[in-house]
Amino acid sequence: MAELRHRVNLGLMLFLSLVAFASYHKGTGSTAWLQWLTLVIFLFFGYVFDVSFTNSSMFVFDPDADNWRRKTEAVAE
């Protein structure tokens, strides 16, 4: 499932990059390309976050220190 999500995200970033590139015209003074580029930047950082934190060692918020200690001791042994 993650591979499909990554491919869709990368494809969308590529498509929107082409749209941003196509909407840039030097003589018009239009800033529409910045709006498309902003979407690409948001997708890029979302992709980096997805690749970094959603795998088998996914981040789990557990505020109880005893649970954390038990988990890390089990891995260390």
Secondary structure, DSSP 4 states (H G I P E B T S, - for coil): -HHHHHHHHHHHHHHHHHHHHHT--TTT---HHHHHHHHHHHHHHHHHHHHHHSSTT-------HHHHHHHHHHHH-
